[in-house]
């Protein structure tokens, strides 16, 4: 039945009842009674008109709807009567819900939502572990052996996420992309929306080279033109034919960003590692059952190829863990922080409701005495709680949507490309359901907390009390418990933020073996057809260094083939010259640099000398090693003057001419590892990074740096211009620690504010309820100091309990996130004591204000208080 029909029948019922009364009144007037007497007699004879109407409507089934409407109007009027309470409660609740919903949206996108591939739980990634770490690359021959010998995969394919140098009308330009084996996309269960996939066997050496486009590249570069199929692209100097376009929503995080997906060609170099494996488990084969199979294959390969596969074991991870493994800790920490903030928000609103319930105690008792049933009182409280929760949840969802956008923008652009699960982040069905669950829980809490203060047996006592609540009982039994929980929760968030901030500080100030300030840099890739010979490459490097060094403000310049603060790639084995080969695997990082590179970084020379600029291929081969390599492979001796050789080039021994302090050649939070530095002029390359140290702001040097290098040869590809400080700031490890610290720190600040405000409200209310008691004390001679002591001692006890409980919980929570605590223990006393004192001081200040008001009371006015 529609609302219009309900209203019409309600009007008809009212008219019918009034008509019966008029007829009865008319009959009595006709018998000689006055109109007033006749009306009163008719009403007495007819009965309670509103009750009759209620009973009639109840039989129609409308009464519950009408009562709900009445309760909603009553709840809205109550909130309008107390705007300060309503706005505070709604804002605090919305803040808690917004934080939880925004973070849960990230958790849902990264950890709950399945990957957009066929049966994603069966997909795993394969690596080869080496002494330097577990997640290193495969070689193509090893991949073929694993593919043919395993008994646990239905498919095994590889990819190489290294991008291309693309020939354009303007010269060579760097472009994002990846190389894959022929069955890669079929293994994922992905088919092109235009054209075709790679054929089996199309990756044979004699087959034409082919490539697929991402949907974004197809739209941005080629305007969505379907005629792109069959066109030829020049990637890394080789022609590739475009055969298809991938779906719009396809992404593969380990290789992103990628515009071009080219088919790789096989090679026979077992010692050349640069691939990652993607495999699909057979039906019924678990991850644990598959691991022994690949381990056995790796051991057999090590026995079969002792030179190239020495100390190389198998390693495997679920694809989901590879994609979200790095961000998972920060999401779980953030969700925990948001949950604690929601708890504090709920406690705060509950405290407000408790205070308000005390102020409405007499009103509720009067309504009960006049006949309002407990069910009607319960319904009104529940309706008010539902209304509060509904408004708070709606506002919270709006704030959460904005929070998601803000948090996404805080992620560096390069990192967002490797987080494709954030595409389309928003209010999904699961996120809306989560928000609804929070609203229901909040509504239940807000409805039943006030009800706990009113029992049918308290109605008479409440009337006799004249509206004065038993503040002391409330303070001791309920309000004090809420304060303790609130302070303990705030302590956990403050301690977590303090520990994370201290860890971030130590990470950013850890010794990386160089001075990163005032360094600008840019990657360069020259055309192989123009600079394919070693002497051409050396001449190019010398010319670039000559022009860059002449730039105004440039103090020094250098070139390297690989920058610090990156992954653990580019390693080599070496042997001692003049000693028998003992078969020991000695693997260190290898870098090819110019003579000015180490001085440009301002590395510390511990022994020997740096390179000379004239040490080229015509001079004896030399090498500089770092302290970690000297300590590990030359213990107790001076390595300067000794000779080593690369195990792949034992015919060219190298003399160690210097030892430098450890440059951080791996991730920022990893331990330093052995590394060797070889002169670039003795091992030239057409791809490198140019660095320049300047006396001015380094970011202002980048435009002139790139234009100067481009003036040498405009056809060269220049990409990723940045400063060294920016590189450190945007490093994945830095972002992980920084984001954790900022998120938890933000929650902690809000929690501190809410906790202090909640404590102030409870203490202030308690003082207000004890006005008469305080007046009596002062009239009997109590000094202001004793009033201060009474109020502050009660709140101080609660503060001490809350901080103590929070310290214990904080240490436990910090132990669970120790992966994010760089160089800091979960029980770091300095941090815990500092945040404990901060919380205690802020809480005491919040308690001091109402205590001061109490001590300043006029005893006469206090005694007159009701």
LOTOR-402802 format. One line per field, with one value per residue (C-alpha): residue in three letters; x, y, z. Coordinates in steps of 0.001 Angstrom, whole numbers, plus 500000, padded with zeros to 6 digits. Layout:
<sites>
residuo <- c(ALA;...)
x <- c(X;...)
y <- c(Y;...)
z <- c(Z;...)
</sites>
This chain:
<sites>
residuo <- c(UNK;UNK;UNK;UNK;UNK;UNK;UNK;UNK;UNK;UNK;UNK;UNK;UNK;UNK;UNK;UNK;UNK;UNK;UNK;UNK;UNK;UNK;UNK;UNK;UNK;UNK;UNK;UNK;UNK;UNK;UNK;UNK;UNK;UNK;UNK;UNK;UNK;UNK;UNK;UNK;UNK;UNK;UNK;UNK;UNK;UNK;UNK;UNK;UNK;UNK;UNK;UNK;UNK;UNK;UNK;UNK;UNK;UNK;UNK;UNK;UNK;UNK;UNK;UNK;UNK;UNK;UNK;UNK;UNK;UNK;UNK;UNK;UNK;UNK;UNK;UNK;UNK;UNK;UNK;UNK;UNK;UNK;UNK;UNK;UNK;UNK;UNK;UNK;UNK;UNK;UNK;UNK;UNK;UNK;UNK;UNK;UNK;UNK;UNK;UNK;UNK;UNK;UNK;UNK;UNK;UNK;UNK;UNK;UNK;UNK;UNK;UNK;UNK;UNK;UNK;UNK;UNK;UNK;UNK;UNK;UNK;UNK;UNK;UNK;UNK;UNK;UNK;UNK;UNK;UNK;UNK;UNK;UNK;UNK;UNK;UNK;UNK;UNK;UNK;UNK;UNK;UNK;UNK;UNK;UNK;UNK;UNK;UNK;UNK;UNK;UNK;UNK;UNK;UNK;UNK;UNK;UNK;UNK;UNK;UNK;UNK;UNK;UNK;UNK;UNK;UNK;UNK;UNK;UNK;UNK;UNK;UNK;UNK;UNK;UNK;UNK;UNK;UNK;UNK;UNK;UNK;UNK;UNK;UNK;UNK;UNK;UNK;UNK;UNK;UNK;UNK;UNK;UNK;UNK;UNK;UNK;UNK;UNK;UNK;UNK;UNK;UNK;UNK;UNK;UNK;UNK;UNK;UNK;UNK;UNK;UNK;UNK;UNK;UNK;UNK;UNK;UNK;UNK;UNK;UNK;UNK;UNK;UNK;UNK;UNK;UNK;UNK;UNK;UNK;UNK;UNK;UNK;UNK;UNK;UNK;UNK;UNK;UNK;UNK;UNK;UNK;UNK;UNK;UNK;UNK;UNK;UNK;UNK;UNK;UNK;UNK;UNK;UNK;UNK;UNK;UNK;UNK;UNK;UNK;UNK;UNK;UNK;UNK;UNK;UNK;UNK;UNK;UNK;UNK;UNK;UNK;UNK;UNK;UNK;UNK;UNK;UNK;UNK;UNK;UNK;UNK;UNK;UNK;UNK;UNK;UNK;UNK;UNK;UNK;UNK;UNK;UNK;UNK;UNK;UNK;UNK;UNK;UNK;UNK;UNK;UNK;UNK;UNK;UNK;UNK;UNK;UNK;UNK;UNK;UNK;UNK;UNK;UNK;UNK;UNK;UNK;UNK;UNK;UNK;UNK;UNK;UNK;UNK;UNK;UNK;UNK;UNK;UNK;UNK;UNK;UNK;UNK;UNK;UNK;UNK;UNK;UNK;UNK;UNK;UNK;UNK;UNK;UNK;UNK;UNK;UNK;UNK;UNK;UNK;UNK;UNK;UNK;UNK;UNK;UNK;UNK;UNK;UNK;UNK;UNK;UNK;UNK;UNK;UNK;UNK;UNK;UNK;UNK;UNK;UNK;UNK;UNK;UNK;UNK;UNK;UNK;UNK;UNK;UNK;UNK;UNK;UNK;UNK;UNK;UNK;UNK;UNK;UNK;UNK;UNK;UNK;UNK;UNK;UNK;UNK;UNK;UNK;UNK;UNK;UNK;UNK;UNK;UNK;UNK;UNK;UNK;UNK;UNK;UNK;UNK;UNK;UNK;UNK;UNK;UNK;UNK;UNK;UNK;UNK;UNK;UNK;UNK;UNK;UNK;UNK;UNK;UNK;UNK;UNK;UNK;UNK;UNK;UNK;UNK;UNK;UNK;UNK;UNK;UNK;UNK;UNK;UNK;UNK;UNK;UNK;UNK;UNK;UNK;UNK;UNK;UNK;UNK;UNK;UNK;UNK;UNK;UNK;UNK;UNK;UNK;UNK;UNK;UNK;UNK;UNK;UNK;UNK;UNK;UNK;UNK;UNK;UNK;UNK;UNK;UNK;UNK;UNK;UNK;UNK;UNK;UNK;UNK;UNK;UNK;UNK;UNK;UNK;UNK;UNK;UNK;UNK;UNK;UNK;UNK;UNK;UNK;UNK;UNK;UNK;UNK;UNK;UNK;UNK;UNK;UNK;UNK;UNK;UNK;UNK;UNK;UNK;UNK;UNK;UNK;UNK;UNK;UNK;UNK;UNK;UNK;UNK;UNK;UNK;UNK;UNK;UNK;UNK;UNK;UNK;UNK;UNK;UNK;UNK;UNK;UNK;UNK;UNK;UNK;UNK;UNK;UNK;UNK;UNK;UNK;UNK;UNK;UNK;UNK;UNK;UNK;UNK;UNK;UNK;UNK;UNK;UNK;UNK;UNK;UNK;UNK;UNK;UNK;UNK;UNK;UNK;UNK;UNK;UNK;UNK;UNK;UNK;UNK;UNK;UNK;UNK;UNK;UNK;UNK;UNK;UNK;UNK;UNK;UNK;UNK;UNK;UNK;UNK;UNK;UNK;UNK;UNK;UNK;UNK;UNK;UNK;UNK;UNK;UNK;UNK;UNK;UNK;UNK;UNK;UNK;UNK;UNK;UNK;UNK;UNK;UNK;UNK;UNK;UNK;UNK;UNK;UNK;UNK;UNK;UNK;UNK;UNK;UNK;UNK;UNK;UNK;UNK;UNK;UNK;UNK;UNK;UNK;UNK;UNK;UNK;UNK;UNK;UNK;UNK;UNK;UNK;UNK;UNK;UNK;UNK;UNK;UNK;UNK;UNK;UNK;UNK;UNK;UNK;UNK;UNK;UNK;UNK;UNK;UNK;UNK;UNK;UNK;UNK;UNK;UNK;UNK;UNK;UNK;UNK;UNK;UNK;UNK;UNK;UNK;UNK;UNK;UNK;UNK;UNK;UNK;UNK;UNK;UNK;UNK;UNK;UNK;UNK;UNK;UNK;UNK;UNK;UNK;UNK;UNK;UNK;UNK;UNK;UNK;UNK;UNK;UNK;UNK;UNK;UNK;UNK;UNK;UNK;UNK;UNK;UNK;UNK;UNK;UNK;UNK;UNK;UNK;UNK;UNK;UNK;UNK;UNK;UNK;UNK;UNK;UNK;UNK;UNK;UNK;UNK;UNK;UNK;UNK;UNK;UNK;UNK;UNK;UNK;UNK;UNK;UNK;UNK;UNK;UNK;UNK;UNK;UNK;UNK;UNK;UNK;UNK;UNK;UNK;UNK;UNK;UNK;UNK;UNK;UNK;UNK;UNK;UNK;UNK;UNK;UNK;UNK;UNK;UNK;UNK;UNK;UNK;UNK;UNK;UNK;UNK;UNK;UNK;UNK;UNK;UNK;UNK;UNK;UNK;UNK;UNK;UNK;UNK;UNK;UNK;UNK;UNK;UNK;UNK;UNK;UNK;UNK;UNK;UNK;UNK;UNK;UNK;UNK;UNK;UNK;UNK;UNK;UNK;UNK;UNK;UNK;UNK;UNK;UNK;UNK;UNK;UNK;UNK;UNK;UNK;UNK;UNK;UNK;UNK;UNK;UNK;UNK;UNK;UNK;UNK;UNK;UNK;UNK;UNK;UNK;UNK;UNK;UNK;UNK;UNK;UNK;UNK;UNK;UNK;UNK;UNK;UNK;UNK;UNK;UNK;UNK;UNK;UNK;UNK;UNK;UNK;UNK;UNK;UNK;UNK;UNK;UNK;UNK;UNK;UNK;UNK;UNK;UNK;UNK)
x <- c(500000;501345;501949;499182;496666;497769;497335;493907;492600;493970;492066;488906;489196;489545;486511;484477;485262;484440;481152;480152;480928;478897;475885;476062;476446;473482;471255;472096;471548;468125;467358;468035;471714;473991;476467;479438;477837;476611;480145;481696;479080;479544;483302;482835;480431;482511;485852;489467;489405;493206;493360;490521;492351;495605;493896;492171;495371;497245;494780;495436;499195;500205;500962;504561;505269;503642;505596;508825;507986;507184;510420;512445;510830;511389;515050;515576;514001;516223;519336;518219;517732;521382;523293;526695;526205;524809;527526;530321;529008;528399;531800;533721;531848;532321;536029;536395;534309;536122;539532;538413;536569;539371;542050;539773;539275;543039;543080;540174;541805;545218;544600;540987;540017;541344;543867;542279;543602;542164;542367;544882;545518;547264;549783;553272;556482;559820;563241;566765;568206;571882;574014;573087;569365;566427;564684;567099;566706;566595;568681;566966;568582;567617;564050;563901;565177;562644;559880;560660;561615;559002;556044;553949;553135;550697;552647;555840;556675;559099;559183;561860;560559;563266;561665;562965;564817;562425;563444;561306;561521;563202;565812;566130;563606;563126;559742;558185;557706;558551;559678;557727;557743;555107;552701;552835;549358;547688;549201;547460;544222;544328;543376;543848;540741;542154;544329;545861;548129;551613;551689;553447;556928;556801;559741;562100;565220;564221;560633;559739;559672;556191;554698;551427;550299;548736;545302;546603;549476;547094;544859;547559;550129;547928;544501;542841;543373;542682;545008;547945;547892;550682;552680;556379;558096;561845;562565;566176;567235;565110;561882;558725;555320;552261;549880;547357;546055;545574;542346;541745;541821;544870;547873;550757;552296;555777;556362;554480;554540;554562;553296;554843;554908;557423;558221;561660;564220;566054;569737;572184;574022;573340;575222;573176;570381;567593;564251;561447;559226;555431;553970;550523;550228;548551;545086;545363;549051;549642;552365;554093;554022;555481;558467;560431;560077;561724;564322;565341;565608;567846;570136;570426;571300;573970;575554;575235;576611;578905;580410;577301;574847;577048;575125;571948;568829;565146;562750;559031;556278;552538;551966;549648;552402;554855;552409;551221;553936;555764;552636;550910;552653;551769;548146;547741;549385;547204;544038;544949;545545;542249;540487;541964;540919;537400;537426;538399;535705;533091;534211;534073;530572;529526;530833;528841;525743;526295;526549;523481;521553;522253;520885;517711;517283;514496;512679;512803;511607;508619;507637;507863;505747;503104;502716;505383;506287;509878;509469;508569;511560;513847;512491;513171;516734;517370;515938;518147;521198;520260;519817;523186;524893;523198;524237;527751;528168;526945;529345;532104;531689;531986;535150;536493;536102;538175;540685;541183;541945;544386;546221;546517;548044;550647;552066;554912;553883;556452;555206;551561;552433;553478;550233;547601;545169;544668;543101;539420;539847;536573;533404;533014;530261;532583;533633;529999;529148;532050;530842;527316;528668;530465;527281;525208;527744;527843;524038;523799;526406;524809;521342;522057;524604;521940;519479;521896;521413;517635;515847;512203;513054;515022;512077;510928;514485;515160;512085;513086;516628;515207;517077;520511;522352;524523;527664;530032;528716;528829;532377;533652;531793;531429;532901;536227;536439;535800;538527;541049;540327;540492;543831;545313;544277;545705;548939;549228;548848;551229;553863;553509;553845;556876;558647;557889;559043;562274;562826;562212;564686;567337;566652;567068;570207;571825;575358;575114;578772;578201;576885;573610;572996;573501;573691;571669;571613;570058;570093;571560;571238;573132;572320;574165;574627;576502;578344;578797;582591;584423;586468;583291;581707;584796;584886;581192;581643;584663;582808;579760;581905;583862;580713;578915;581973;582060;578514;578273;578026;579137;581900;582480;580895;580998;579350;578211;576394;574151;573076;573183;570007;568492;567937;570667;571154;574459;576634;579680;581954;585687;588762;592111;595011;597997;596000;594533;590832;589105;585638;584252;581432;582505;579708;579793;578097;579912;579765;581578;582371;584531;587365;585238;582256;583506;584720;581428;579622;582192;582937;585612;588868;590049;593226;595106;593798;590881;591013;592966;591236;593821;593258;591689;591994;595621;596574;596810;593387;592573;589696;588532;586674;584528;585137;582560;584343;587735;586440;584783;587388;590613;590241;593204;595186;595598;593960;595645;598129;596575;595140;591756;589944;586357;585588;584205;587406;590380;592721;592578;593721;592925;595051;593219;594299;591908;589427;586448;583765;580602;578223;574658;574483;571302;568027;568239;567253;569522;572918;575947;577377;580607;581088;583806;584189;585882;586994;584353;587085;588418;584885;582896;579125;576606;574138;574979;573989;575552;575897;576920;577594;576682;577100;573532;570120;570512;566991;567696;570664;568597;567332;570834;572276;569873;570190;573989;574021;571496;573724;576347;573896;570209;569363;570373;567645;567632;565278;564577;566208;566213;568270;569958;567902;564729;565847;566303;562995;561077;562819;560285;561801;561642;558033;557103;558558;557455;553866;553594;554912;552626;549495;549925;551151;548016;545837;547852;547342;543601;543555;545432;542960;539911;541336;542062;538671;536951;538760;537954;534284;534038;535941;534016;530712;531738;532654;529317;527428;529400;528848;526842;529397;532231;530251;529767;533499;534447;531846;533398;536831;538332;541063;541342;544428;542478;539814;542543;544028;540686;539870;543389;544062;540964;541816;545531;544751;542844;545618;548233;546194;545476;549114;550378;547939;548797;552532;552042;549760;552128;555109;553000;551708;555197;556512;553964;555183;558914;559483;558725;560970;564360;567046;564494;563374;559707;560606;562614;562527;563216;560305;557855;558681;558452;555018;553805;554796;553196;549887;549987;550788;548018;545551;546479;546014;542563;541779;543267;540769;537616;539555;540325;536667;535723;538302;537048;533423;531597;530505;527208;526246;527432;525183;522203;522809;520182)
y <- c(500000;503421;506238;508241;505456;505164;508914;508854;505966;507607;510785;508775;507038;510394;511771;508650;508848;512550;511846;509314;511894;514574;512264;511331;515009;516029;513390;514703;518318;517285;515810;519226;519120;522063;521592;521478;518959;516928;516778;515712;513031;511685;511440;509604;507184;506712;506137;507159;508358;508248;504751;503570;505046;503337;499970;500310;501292;498473;496002;497577;496986;500667;501399;500199;502352;505338;504792;504521;507802;509388;508077;509422;512850;512717;511718;514541;517044;515757;516210;519709;520570;519608;520797;520730;517111;516079;517738;516444;512889;512824;514318;511966;508936;510029;510482;506948;505379;507363;506157;502526;502513;504297;501887;498871;499872;499516;496223;494942;495945;494504;491557;490404;491023;488117;488840;489349;486085;482633;480605;483078;480929;478372;480926;481118;482981;481201;482591;481315;482036;482836;483614;487317;486634;484400;486337;486489;485863;482705;482043;480924;477425;476903;477934;475339;472624;473533;473635;470141;468371;469562;467359;469951;472666;472672;475581;477510;480755;483627;487393;490098;493531;495810;498059;498951;501576;502557;504172;507256;510115;512147;509478;506801;507008;504864;503135;500838;497204;493579;490475;487261;483639;482448;480918;483760;485213;481814;480849;483883;483177;486491;486878;489969;491992;492770;490538;487353;485966;484567;481139;478197;478018;481603;482321;480148;482010;481813;483062;486728;488984;489929;492155;492984;496465;497376;498978;502287;502403;501567;504492;507030;506310;505156;506656;503235;502658;498963;499283;499140;495358;494381;497577;497341;498801;499064;498027;497675;497905;494936;495034;493728;493235;494255;491279;492275;494554;493418;494053;497416;495999;493774;494449;492412;494231;492574;493938;497248;499828;498138;499533;496877;493109;491584;487956;487092;485110;482155;482154;479474;481406;479518;482105;485019;485656;488132;486282;485596;482539;482367;478886;477395;474540;471349;470714;469230;470147;472451;475044;472992;469876;471709;473180;469900;469214;472469;472141;468756;470192;473034;470585;468437;471494;472486;469039;469053;472603;473241;476408;478399;476970;476748;477739;478429;477014;477217;479695;480101;482401;482700;485366;487233;487538;488839;491509;492719;491383;494707;496731;494138;495134;498797;497978;495721;498291;501052;498973;498182;501885;502809;500162;501586;505063;503765;502265;505625;507376;504891;505315;509092;509080;506561;508920;511763;509580;508551;512173;513065;510101;511314;514736;513098;510750;512705;513304;509576;508696;511057;509567;506103;507175;508560;505174;504945;501273;500090;498980;502515;503952;501336;502051;505752;505226;502703;505072;507903;505602;504496;508081;509105;506098;506663;510310;509563;506652;508683;511512;508978;507362;510765;511526;508029;508568;511736;509967;507194;509753;511618;508471;507293;510601;510319;507161;508024;507699;504983;502902;503342;501711;498574;498610;498001;496769;500454;501148;501868;502037;503131;502098;498495;496234;494809;498297;499446;496286;496980;500552;499256;496769;499577;501646;498769;498127;501828;502044;499080;500606;504034;502651;500299;502333;504861;502036;500473;503495;503141;500229;500143;499970;503269;505414;506286;506901;509141;511221;511553;512604;515622;514925;514741;511671;509537;511067;509350;505910;506756;508055;505031;502212;503193;506530;505697;502416;504209;506741;504008;502121;505343;506392;502915;502847;506311;505151;502227;504542;507168;504552;502975;506374;507243;503967;504189;507817;506941;504025;506304;508857;506196;504839;508262;508951;505548;505556;504888;505581;508805;512363;512405;516172;518372;515498;515578;512658;511307;507944;507817;505166;505637;503984;500711;501253;504522;503500;499777;499762;500183;503168;504952;504388;505697;508806;509430;509162;511479;514094;514012;514345;517213;519212;518448;519378;522763;523666;526630;525436;521850;520867;517324;514737;510983;508091;504661;501753;501257;503601;502894;502479;499988;496243;493634;493047;493048;490571;488563;485823;486339;484220;484938;485241;483112;480780;477366;477427;476001;476028;478469;480702;484347;486603;490399;493362;494789;498370;500064;503687;506588;508016;510934;508855;507901;511430;512875;510707;511812;508266;507746;506196;503703;502590;502844;505256;506002;505358;507625;509116;507669;504037;502621;499316;500095;500263;497371;496393;497696;497459;499254;497181;498194;497518;494691;492763;493370;492205;489096;487895;489429;489042;490258;491455;494507;493759;496697;495321;491867;490547;489034;488138;487754;484057;484731;486512;484979;486089;489698;489876;493087;494719;496058;499707;500994;500200;502519;502721;500713;502430;501185;499154;497345;498409;501178;498976;496049;495270;496435;493750;493187;495223;495933;498979;498678;501548;502212;503046;499486;497995;500533;500522;502514;502724;504557;507196;510664;512288;515865;517445;521101;523949;525132;523519;520217;520149;523422;521752;518996;521015;522223;518763;517049;519731;519579;515782;515987;518514;515773;513613;514440;510872;509433;508433;510432;509271;509300;512651;513072;514070;511607;512978;512372;508820;508105;509808;507732;504423;501651;501015;504712;504920;501843;503217;506802;505850;503684;506497;509113;506984;505780;509242;510821;508329;508942;512727;512283;509668;512015;514792;512561;510950;514292;515687;512563;512792;516490;515785;513074;515061;518227;516376;514790;518179;519579;516739;517193;520950;520645;518283;520664;523560;521690;520886;524516;525777;523471;524979;522972;524920;525333;523105;520215;520593;520505;517455;515655;516128;515597;512552;510798;511588;510954;507428;506763;508308;506138;502965;503864;504706;501556;499328;501153;500576;496822;496757;499046;496730;493799;495735;496983;493408;492492;495275;494863;494505;498222;499244;499948;499959;500309;497747;497297;498080;501230;502866;506419;506472;504730;507008;510117;509290;508161;511499;513342;511537;511953;515684;516334;514345;516153;519463;518334;517423;520657;522882;521481;521156;524874;525628;523536;525231;528672;528030;530363;528105;529958;529492;525893;525091;526594;524273;521582)
z <- c(500000;499049;501509;499797;500439;504047;504567;502878;505016;508156;507256;506553;509974;511718;509864;510690;514410;514443;512669;515364;518075;516299;515994;519696;520619;518437;520049;523530;522512;521159;524583;526184;527169;526437;523552;525955;528296;525334;523852;527170;527750;524219;524752;528067;526481;523290;525055;524342;520741;520121;521647;519396;516403;517435;517885;514525;512723;514483;513003;509628;510213;510072;513714;513624;510588;512249;515441;513475;511751;515108;516616;513708;514066;517831;517376;514866;517290;520106;517971;516939;520607;521280;518197;519906;520957;517558;515477;517725;517762;514011;513173;515482;514181;510557;511161;512518;509760;507049;508221;508422;505095;503184;504413;503975;500327;499800;501689;499616;496325;497214;499534;499136;495524;493389;490665;487211;485814;485320;488596;490132;493219;490989;489679;491180;490353;490089;490968;491436;494866;495270;498348;498026;498280;497304;494529;491605;487884;485796;482710;479517;479462;483119;482255;479481;481827;484510;481896;480576;483802;486300;487230;489079;486501;483606;482120;482791;481019;481551;481210;481348;482544;481166;478532;475081;473136;470354;467049;466391;463865;466645;467341;470005;472837;475930;476179;478748;477903;478578;476730;477241;476121;473659;476191;478738;478171;477805;481177;482711;480863;478958;475284;473037;472228;468793;466663;468053;470750;470184;468558;470176;468703;467500;469799;467725;466538;462888;463413;462669;465742;466937;469661;471410;472519;475820;475484;476895;474381;471539;472505;473421;470709;467846;468593;468827;465096;464274;461274;463683;463174;460825;461275;462128;465199;465765;469345;470537;466914;465771;463708;465420;463810;465858;466009;468690;471454;475049;477048;478693;482230;481742;483938;485250;488192;488161;484646;484812;483368;479958;476658;474418;475056;472657;472112;473465;471548;473122;473993;475061;477777;481015;483059;481640;484129;483464;483442;485913;485729;485921;486363;486857;489348;488226;489585;493063;493509;496474;496791;499487;497316;494302;496120;496513;492788;491669;494445;493052;489526;490767;492584;489468;487371;489897;489589;485813;485359;488349;486863;485890;488460;491518;494709;492717;494334;493437;495031;494503;495768;495065;492429;494783;497383;494789;493655;497077;499361;499726;500431;502609;505887;505521;504681;507698;509989;508540;508919;512526;513185;511562;513662;516849;515773;515156;518649;520151;518100;519291;522908;522554;521135;523777;526442;524922;524850;528451;529565;527530;528905;532438;531532;530103;533034;534718;531421;530628;534125;533823;530495;532025;534989;532628;531004;528305;528010;528143;524550;523462;525362;523852;520364;520736;521935;519163;516568;517765;517637;514123;512992;514437;512856;509483;509289;510553;508145;505151;505948;506659;503231;501549;503542;502806;499056;499309;501553;498987;496296;498553;499647;496047;494985;497754;496099;493684;490044;489302;492227;491199;487877;489773;491778;489105;491740;492653;489251;489797;493573;495105;496866;495757;497068;499751;500860;501105;503059;505416;505969;506606;509151;510993;510976;512380;515138;515971;515997;518376;520664;520645;521276;524148;526128;527240;527849;530295;532516;532728;534256;535174;538883;538619;537539;541046;542253;539276;540051;543687;542696;540962;537775;539377;538078;540263;538809;541178;540233;536543;536864;538704;536991;533371;532427;534033;532117;528852;529632;530458;527221;525213;526690;526290;522629;522035;523684;521240;518243;519647;520456;517002;515330;517451;516689;512959;512815;514595;512208;509210;510577;510999;507511;505934;507959;507634;506269;502522;501800;499875;500168;498173;498294;495209;492704;489457;487044;483859;482038;478528;475811;472557;469255;468805;465066;465748;468925;468558;468854;472195;470996;469836;473240;475057;472889;473531;477287;477254;475197;477488;480606;479035;478243;481510;483588;481831;482898;485319;488917;488222;490652;489357;487053;486671;484844;486000;484414;487465;490238;493968;496065;493631;493451;493875;490128;488264;490110;489107;490374;490728;491386;493008;490578;491519;493746;492845;492018;495101;493524;496118;494862;495361;494145;494458;492813;489783;488534;485619;486396;485249;487314;488578;489676;493152;493904;492668;495212;497832;498875;501507;500316;502947;501206;497915;495260;492926;489180;486864;483867;481484;482557;479418;477550;476667;480348;482844;484138;487616;490101;493250;495855;498810;502486;502637;499873;501504;504880;503446;500954;502273;506048;508084;505071;502870;499491;497696;495169;494997;491748;490971;487750;486681;486381;482889;481834;483631;480833;482036;485668;487543;490211;493255;493450;496133;498861;499490;502132;501390;498970;499377;496159;497198;498737;501304;504237;503253;504748;502670;500401;498570;495403;492851;490591;487199;484909;482268;479735;480076;479828;477730;477185;475128;478027;481273;483825;483965;487402;488191;491579;491687;494147;493441;493754;491934;490496;488663;486939;485306;482276;481352;482052;479639;476950;477125;476730;473902;472116;471791;469811;469625;468554;471939;474396;477645;480366;484112;484960;488749;491749;494090;496983;494965;494199;497903;498737;496153;496838;497605;501052;501911;500759;502767;505998;505341;504505;507599;509785;508217;508345;511902;512907;511479;513317;516492;516355;515884;518655;521005;520286;520713;523845;525487;524480;525781;529103;529372;528731;531359;534018;533216;533480;536755;538173;537068;538737;541968;542233;545434;546999;546148;547617;550886;551023;550456;552953;555562;554945;552079;550309;546556;546543;548029;545316;542664;544335;544520;540827;539491;541663;540309;536698;537333;538480;535276;533183;534889;534329;530701;529893;531643;529784;526564;527058;527344;524302;522361;522806;521627;518614;517720;517800;515138;512811;513449;509688;509419;512317;510788;513479;516284;518869;519721;523348;522563;525997;524847;522419;524752;527677;525480;524054;527479;528999;526063;526532;530312;530077;527544;529626;532842;531065;529952;533575;534954;533168;534841;538122;537931;537334;540348;542596;541501;542508;544873;547792;548169;544525;544614;547593;545785;542834;542344)
</sites>
